[in-house]
Structures are given as C-alpha cells and as structure tokens.
Amino acid sequence: MPKMPFLGSHVGMNISKLKHRCLQQNYRNPTYHATRTQGRDGGRSRGERTGEDVTIGWCTNSSLKWGKGELPLSSIEGKTTCLFFSAHWCRPCRNFTPKLLQIYTTLWNTGKNIEIIFISLDRNESSFLDHFKSMPWLALPFNTGLTRKLCAHFDIEHIPALIPLSATPSRGFGFEEDAVKLVEEYGVDAYPFDAKRRGELETADDAKIQGGKLQELLGSKDRNYVMAADGIKTPIDDLIGKTIGLYFGAHWCPPCRAFTKQLREVYNELRILRPGNFEVIFISIDRDKEEFQASMSAMPWYAIPYSDTARQELTRIFAIKGIPALLILGPDGKVLKTDGRTTISTYGAMAFPFTESRVSEVEEALKKEGNRLPRRVNDPRHKHELELDMAKAYVCDGCQQEGRFWVFTCKQCNFDLHPPCAGERSLGNI
C-alpha cells in the first residue's frame, strides 16, 4: 500500500501560507445540528454545530484544524479518516453525498470513529458553499492550492472519490483505494472501507452463492417469504428442491418487457408439463414502486419486495451488469447457469431443467432433425426457392401458427414455412 508522508512535510505545500489561510477562511454552516458525545476524541467534545465555524485544514506538520482549535495528527490514529473529493456541479456527486451522509450519521450514532474531510473541486466559492452546507463533516478551505496536488497524489481521475486514510505518527499516512463503489454496494457494512473489510464482504457474498441456502440468499432478517403480484406471500422454504430462475429486469427496459413475454410462455408451459418443478423470482431494477407494480402486473411468478435491500444485494452478489438477466439455480440452491436468458430464448421449455447436459441433448436432437430435412424446397404458394434455416421464433405462412427452430424461409422476402407444411405441398426438394 503506498504511503503518504505527514501532510505538510511534502506534497509541495507551504505550511505557513496554508496555516494563515486556514485561520482566515472560516465558513459557517447554519443548517447542520449534531451533538457528539464527550470523550469520543481523546476527551474533547465537538459539541453542537449550530452555525459555528466548521472550516477544516491541515495547518501544521503535526496537527489538523477544525473550528477554532487544532488537533494533533495523532488524534486520528486508529480512526477511519476519509478524503471526500466532490463538486456541486457533478450529478453523481450530488447523488452520492446523501448516501454518504446517511452512512456517516449511522456510524457516529453507533460509536464508530470516523471523520470525513471534504475536498472541493467546485468552480467557485459559492458552489463550494452550496455543496458544503449539506455536509456535517469537515472541509478543506476552498481554493487553498492544495486540491490539485492532492488529486495528483491520490490519482483522482473521477469524482466522487472517497479515499480512506490510516495514520500513525511513525509511518505517516497510508491510503486505500477509492471506496465509493464499496460504499454504494455495501452501505454502512462497508466500514471501515479498507481492503480487509472489502475481502470479508466479498467472501460473505461468495458463501451465499456457494452455500445453496435459499433463505440466506433470498431472504433477510425480517423476511422469510417472496410475494406475488396479488400480495400473497409464499415461504422461501417452499422453494427448496425446485429449479429457480432469478429474473433481473425493469418495466422501463423494452428488452425486459420482450423477454418477460418469452419467459412467461415458458413458465406457463412448464406449469403444465412439469408442475411444481420450476419457479421464477423477480428482482426489480425499477426506478420506483409504481414501475415495480407495473412489472409485476405482467408476471405470474414471485418477487422480492421492492422495499427490501435484498434486491440490491442480489444484484451485487451476482454482478449483474445488464438487464434482462436470468440466473438459474438448481434444486440444490446453487447456481446452475448464469445466462438463462439465452437458453430460454433459444430453446424454451424443452431445455428444462436448463442444465448443460440437457441443453446439449436438445442441440443434438435438433441437429439430427435438421440432417433429415432437405436443404432447399420449392413450394407452389411462393415463387422463390425456400432454404432451410433456424429461427428462435416465426409465424408459418402456411398454417399461420407460431414456430421455432427449423424453418424453410425465403431469403428474398418475408415468407416462412414449418418443415411439415413445406413437406405437404412441395413439388421438389434438394
């Protein structure tokens, strides 16, 4: 892990000028009210920040400054201190700041030692103040000349960025990689935002995937059920032993609406052919509850409740990067297939239970069927020669019924025939 020297001893800053600026530039934050308990910081109390001076800066080789006093660098030893690079003009920053505020408040209220120092990349002081007024933590005075050096030192290429520091008087400052993604994915559980905690969380996620325990994967401390569109709750334990599709989608996504139709056809077919063997759980990526309800109105299966954080956890655990996405869990509760969408779209219900061996069987059967068919046919209903092809779905121009897989099609115009329909009246084949 790279090491940062004591702030002030390097990084090209002029300590006397910076100290003077810290003393001269004090900003007031009249909107924040928070009381911190006596003794949390080596016996001192920060008291109530109600319109008091809250400007923060690194002011000497051995101290930090907040409000009207100074803190020795040793005061943050054993404490999680994060540099928050942000700007008011940056929409992702404005979206991330409330999440960070919620986590910061929760950690303080539960007695965790955490400090955040805002480093502004705003274009002017007015924008800095607009952004800073929503923050209960500390800030480097605007336009100190240090911001660019810190961005270069910590390789800040985009914002928001949250850089956790660790400090010891003997070794200086060490720093971790940007924790924004970690915070967005794990919330307050990401504390103290270091590599060790990241590893612990990722190990826990892997355990959920490999464990095969549906309650741990799909449920939560306060919920042991999944729900249907009509509000009926089904215990997660009732799903044990079934093949389960975890469907990640959203109503606002046109490809999701198209795939929902395909999946619904397969789901209803399997309810008849293999009753009680297949179930689907919808994990919503919808933007609000109304969209979620719109999604559910077209779905005959179950869902994780929209308000439940398990939706975000499952999206993270399975690294969902795009929708629609369908993961298949086997009867043992473990991941069977990560690209269930392609399997469903290509082979439909005949690929159930969607194992690799079953897909191979289907592919071999289709290959043998194709080998028995002629490559080309002529049909009196169409003036062009028809060639053998394969399609996921089509409508036969002979019987007007839907078809899939093998089809005799015209390469020049939109004319398709089922192989049986072509065979009935074809005048010749090759």
Salt bridges, closest charged atoms under 4 A:
ASP41 OD1 - ARG44 NH2 3.10
ASP41 OD2 - ARG46 NE 3.66
ASP41 OD1 - LYS79 NZ 2.78
ASP53 OD1 - ARG28 NH1 3.82
GLU115 OE1 - ARG36 NH1 3.34
GLU115 OE1 - ARG46 NH1 2.26
ASP130 OD1 - LYS133 NZ 3.95
GLU177 OE1 - ARG198 NH2 3.79
GLU200 OE1 - ARG197 NH1 3.07
ASP205 OD2 - ARG316 NE 3.02
GLU291 OE2 - ARG287 NH2 2.70
ASP308 OD2 - ARG223 NE 2.50
GLU313 OE1 - LYS208 NZ 3.86
GLU356 OE2 - LYS337 NZ 2.63
GLU361 OE1 - ARG358 NH1 3.08
ASP379 OD1 - ARG381 NE 2.77
GLU385 OE1 - ARG376 NE 3.66
ASP389 OD2 - LYS411 NZ 3.07
